[in-house]
Amino acid sequence: MFKASPNRTYHKSTKRKQIDPTTCERDYSSDEIEFMQALESYKKSNGRKFPTLSEILEVVRSLGYQKQQPLETHATQAYPALGTDTVIASAEATLDGIDATLRSLD
């Protein structure tokens, strides 16, 4: 096993590979580029080459993303007296109507 010399000094590199979407085989969306730039900024400002998943989640949240509740939770909170099944059926019918309207526009 290789062991580094105890007399060797290490220096922190200030070079960072910049994000260059043109060098990839695919095109990145503006959201993907925004996320990559935010993550690179975080890594640079915090001296973290490999951020933890918690730190990545922090970056994602700083961009305004948040976990959504399932439709059932929203429905029962908004209309508790109607019951979950009734509210969900009504929501599905509304979505079906919107879908049909959009298809007719094609």
Number of C-alpha atoms within 10 A of each C-alpha: 3 4 5 8 7 6 6 6 7 6 5 6 7 7 7 10 6 9 12 9 14 9 8 9 7 8 11 13 10 9 10 12 15 13 17 18 14 17 18 20 13 18 17 14 9 10 13 12 11 9 15 10 9 9 15 17 14 14 19 15 12 12 13 7 11 10 6 8 8 8 13 14 12 15 19 17 12 11 12 12 10 12 12 18 12 14 20 17 11 13 15 12 12 12 12 12 12 12 11 11 11 10 9 8 6 5
